[in-house]
């Protein structure tokens, strides 16, 4: 840093050194100067502000005495750690209020059974780094220019092959659109389906998708679920144009939609012009009982299923690469309405992912993670055996979370509060509802994820929960 923009006023009623001191002090308090950041030298700042060096030295001297900056011999002046600095009696900065609120919420929570996290401890960092290095070493100018709006063909070809083998999805690479996460793909889908669409969603459901649809001009109706998933009767009565479903492992209930219900939904879609099913297959890779369940798209013969998937759960959230398989009629609309959009994923990242999957690293990583998650899954269920008199346990056959429904009628807020008082965070089912909750999903159910916790943490978290919830 060579200079600071400070509006010095000779008629402000304050000495120039004081104005410099107050300005830098305020910048540090507001976080505009980071800890360890180097300030301009006395000479360069004096020259830039057109003041004497003694004026700047006085300002720096005051900041040194108050502990806002430190002087390092032969190196200059640097910003000290400013955490917790604020003026007593003065109005707090918005960011300071936010930080204090966040700390207050997290205070005392030692074991967080979040259903939205994954285990990154076994990620093949060395392999990913090696692939990245090789690609950059061998890269030519083609990789740095804009590619296809739908994503590089090689990656789409690899994804099509993977989906067919693992999920039974039938598609051509031309039908696949690669994008930076499902958020982007859903926004792109709005351009394809058009505005003022009425969309049906399961209840409870994936709240993020609900909020994205709500930000469109879409009309949203929630459809109650039974033990087989979204009610077909409710879907017929809703007057919806599109239904958003998670048939392989509904989030958050964990319901696996049976083939009979799937056929009913496909029949509904086939009976109306412009009707489609959006299949969100967010974590189909992790199933711990029985054989893998084929996708809904695998049973579609009329081109009515829009298939969406992501690598966030199976590889890493920061990968931010998702994909969407469009039915052929919608593919034509995409070409007409959206072909001018640039792809939102770096071609380097696409090339890395393509090699990671194509060379077999992805399959090996999945096998490793299935083993890790199965061990945690079994540890969690074994630890809950002593609590079965108090809770109905469901959603344990697949995915990275389970549900506990209290048999004695305790409300979820009682369960979550008791857990939080013991340093454990669990999640109420009502957080995932979009309207009145269906009778079978009473407000007495909590969700527990286990993916990011170590085995010792799972065991200790369960011990604390047994103490406050009762062991049956």
N, C-alpha and C positions, 0 to 999 in steps of 0.2 A: 504494500500500500504506500503510495507516494504523497497523497494529499487527502485533505478532508474538506468537504464543501460546508463551510460555516459562514453564515451571514452575520458578520460583525457589524455592530452599530456603535458609532462614537458618541451618540446622544442617548444611549439606552439607560444611562444612570448606573451602569456596571462597568468595572474595569474590563479591558479586553481579555486579560488572562482569565478573569472570572467567567466570561462568556464562553471561552474555549473550554474551560474546565466543566461548566454546566452542560455544554453540548455533548462532550465525550461521555460524561457520566450518564446522561439520559440515554445515549445510544447503547451503552453497555447494559443498563437496566432493562431496556426494551428488547435485548437480544439481537440488536443489529450488528454488534461486534461479538464475535464468537470467542469462547475461551481459547487462549493461546494465540489469538490473532495479533500480528505485529502492527503497531501504530507507526505513523510516519516519523522519521527522525526529527529532532528539534530543528535542525537547519533547514530541511526540506519543507517542513510545515510553516516555518517562519517566512521562508521565501514565497511560498504559495499564498499565504494570507497577507503578505506585505506588512508584517509586524516584526518587532525585534526578537532576537533569540531569547532574551531574558523573559519576554512575555510568555512564550511557549514553555520555557523552563519552569516558570511559576505555576502554570496550569498543570503540567505534568507532575510537579512536586506535590501539589495538593491531591492529585489522584493517587500518587504513590503513598502518601501518608494515610489516606482513607482505605487503601487496599484494593482499589479498582484496577490498578495496573501494577506491574513489577518491572524493574530494570534488570536486564541481564548483561553482564560485562561484555563489551565489544560487540554486542548483538542488537541492543536497542530496548524499546519498551514494548511489553506484551500485556494483553488483557488477562486478568486473573479470573478464576472461576467465579461466576456471578450468580450461581443458583441461590435462590432465597433472598436476593437483594431487592428491597422495595422500600419506599418511603412510608414510615409509620404515619398514620393520619391522613395520607393521600389516597386518592382513588386508585385502585389496582388496575393494572393493564389487563385487557381481556385475556391475553395468553396466560398471564399469571393466574387468573381465576380458573381458567380451563385446566392448567397443570395441577392446581390444588384439588379441583374436583376429581380429576382422574386419579390422583394419589389417594384421595379419600375413598373412592370406589374400590380401589385395588388393595387398600390397607387390610392386612389380616388374611387375605386370600393366598393360601399356600399351594393348594391343589385345585387346578382349574380343569374340570371335565368338559372342556369345550367340544362340541360336535363339528366345529369348523376348521380344526387344525389337523396337521399330519405330522408324522415322524420324519425328520430330515437327517437323523443321525447316521442312516445307512446310505445316504445319497452318494452315488459314485462320482465324487468331485474330481478325482484324478482322471477318470475316463472322459468326463465332460470337458475338462481342461485340455486334455490331449486332442480330442476331436476339434475343439475350438482353435487350438494352435495350428493343427494341420491344415484346417480350412483357410486360416488367414495366411499361412505360408504359401499355400498353393493357389490362393485367390487371384483371379484376373479382374479386369475392369467390369466384366458382366455382372459380378455379384454386387457391385456398388451402384448399379442403375436400377430404375424402377422395373419391377417385374409384373406379372399378371395380377390384375385386381383380385382374382380369386386365390392367389397364392402360387408358389412355384409348382409346376406340374409334377416334378419328381416327388415332392412331399405329398401332394394329393394322391399320387399313384400308390405311395407307400401306405398312406392312411386307408385308402380303399381296400388294399390287400389285408391290412391288419383288421379292419372292421369286419370284413367278410369271414376271416378265419376265427375271430374271437367272439363276434356278436351276431353273425349271420346276416349282416347288412348287405343288401344287394345294390350296388351303385357303380357308376363309372367315375373315374377321376374328375371328369368334367362337371359332375354334379356337386362336387365338394367345394366349399368356400372356407378358406382359412382366415381367421381373424384374431385380434388381440383380446381374447377372452369372450365369454358369453355375453357380456354387456354389449359389446360392439355388434355381435351377431344378431342379438335381439333387436337392436336399433336398426340394423340393416334389413331385418325381416319386416319391420314396419313399413319400409319403403316398398317392399315386394308385395305384401298383403294389402297395402293401402291403409288409409285412415278410416276412423269411425268403425273399426271392426269390434264386434262383441266377442270377448274372449272368456271362456270358462276356466276356472282354476279349482284345483282340489282345496279342501279346507280341513286341516291346516295344510300349509304349503311352503314353498321356498319364498321367503318374504322379499328377497332381493329382486327376483323375477317379477313379483307382484308390483313392486315400486317402479320398476322399469316400464312395465306395461301401463301403469297408472300415469306415468309421465307423458305417454302418448295421448292421442285423442280416443283411446280405446275405452269401451264400456266393459267393466269387469264384473262378472257374477261368480260367486263362490258356490261350489257344488259339494254337498255333503258326501262323505265317504262311508262305505260299509267295510266289512272285512275283506272285500275283494278290490277295494280302491274306489275310484270315482263312480258314482251312481250313473248308470246309463239312462235310467228313467229321468233322473234330475237333469242330465245333459239334454235330453229331448225337450224337456219342459222349459229349459232356460232360454231357448231361442238364440243360442250362441252360434257364431260362425266358425270359431276356432277353439280347441280345447288344449290346454297345457297340462301334460301328465308326465309322471315319472314311474312307468310301469314295472321296471326291473327292481327298483328299491325306492319306494316313495319317501320323500323327505318332508317331514321328519318321522313319520309313523313307522317306516320300515316295511310297509305292506308290499308284497310281491303280487302283482296283478295276474290272476290265473288266465288261462287261454280263453275260457268262455267269456270273461269280461272284455278281454282284448278284442275278440270277434264282435262283440256288441258295439264297442267304440268304433271299430273299423266300418261296421255296417252303418252307424250313424253318419260317419264322414262320407261314405259312398252315396248316401241318399240325398245329398244336397249339393248344389253347385256352389263352389267356393268354400266348402267345408274342409278343414284340415285339422290334423292332430300334430301338436309339437311334442316330440318325445325327448325329454331331457334325461340323458343316460349318464348321469354325473359321476357315479362310482361303481359301475358294473363290474370292475376288475376284482372287487373284494367280496367274495362269497365264501362262507365257511361251512355250509351244509348243502349237500346235493350237488348236482351238476350246474354249470352256468346256465342262466335263463336267457334264451335268445331275445333279441330286441323286438319291439313291436313292429319296427320297420321290416323285419324279416318276414312277417306275415302279411305285409301290405302288397296287394296285387293291383290296386287301382291308382297308385301314386298319390296317396292322401296323407302320408306321414313325413313330417319335417324332422329329421334326426339331428340332435345337437349333442356334442360331446366336448370334453376338455381334458387336458393333461395336468390340470392343477392338482387333482387328488393323487394321480398315479405317479407324477414326477415331482413337481414343485409348484407352489402357487405363483412364484415369481416368473415362471416360464411364460405365463400369459398367452398361451396359444390354445385356441379352441377351434372347432370345425363344425360346419353345418352341411348336411346332405339335403339338397333340395329335390323334390319330385320334378320330373321333366317339365310339366306345365309351368311350374314356378321358375324353373331355370330359364325359360324363355323370357319371362317377365323381368328376371334379374338382368339379363342381357340388355333389355330395352331401357330399364330404369336406373340401373346401378353400375353399369360397366365402366363408367367414368370415375368411380371412386377408387382411390389408391388403396392398395393393401396396407393394413396397419401393423404388420409384423415384419421386422427386419429380415431381409433375405439371408443374412448371415445366421440369424437364429433359426430360420427355416432349414437352412443347410445343415446346421448342427443337429437339429431334431431329426431330420431325415436320416442322417448317418447313425444317430443313436438308436433309432428304431430298426433301420435296415440292416445294421451289422449285428443285431441280436442283443445289444446292451439293454434295451428296454425290457425285453422278455426276461432276461436274467434279473434285472432290477425288480420287476413285478413279482417274480418268484421269491426273491429275498424278502420283499415287503409283505407278501402274503404270509410267510412264515413268522415274521416279527409280529404282525397284527393278530395272527391266530393265537400266538402265545399270550399276548395281552388280552385278547378277547376271552380266552379260556380262563385266565387269571381273574378277570373281572367277574365272569359268571360263577366261578367257584367261590369267590369271595361274597357273592350275593346269595348263596344257597341258604345261609342262616337267616336270611331276611324274607324268604318266600312266603312266610305266614303273614307278613305285613304288606307285601307288594306282589302285583302281577308283573312279570317280566316279559317284554315282547321286543320284536325287532332285532333278535339276536342272531339270525341266520346269515345276515349279510351286512355290509356297510361298516362304518367306524363309530357307531353309537348305538345305544339301547334305550328303551323306555321303561320307566317304573311307574306303575299306577297304584296308588295307595288303597289298600283294601278297607281301611277303617274310615275313609272319607276325609282325611286331613287335606286341606287345600294346598295347592302348589306353593302359594306364598309362605305357608307355614313350613313346608319342607325346605324351600330354598333359603329361608331366613335362618332356620335351625342349622342348615349346612354352612351358611356363610359365617355364623357365629362360631362355628368349629373350624373356620379357615378353609372351607371347601366350597367351590362354586359348582352348582348344577343349574340347569336351565328349565324354566317352566314351559309347558307345551303351548300356553296361551301366547307366547312370544311369536309363534309361527302361524297364528290364526288371522284370518282376514274377514272378520264378521263374527256372527254368533257361532260358537263352537258346537259341533254336533253332539248329541246326547252321549254317544259311546266314548267320546273323548272329553270326559268331564275335566273340570279345572282341578284335578287332583293328580296330574301326571307330570313327571320330570324327565328330562333327557340327560343322558350321561355319555359323553364322548371319551375316548381313551387313547386316541392315536398318538398324541404328542407327549403323553406322560410316560415316565420310566416305570418299570415294574414295581420298584420299591415305592414310588409315589402312588401308584394305583392301590397297593396294599395298605399303605398308611392312610390314604384318603378314605378307603372303605372302612377301616377301623374307626375313624372319626365319625363316619356316617352311622355306623352301627351304634355308637355311643349315644348319638343324639336322636336317631330315628327309631331305635329299638331293633334288637336282633331276632325278634320273633318269639 
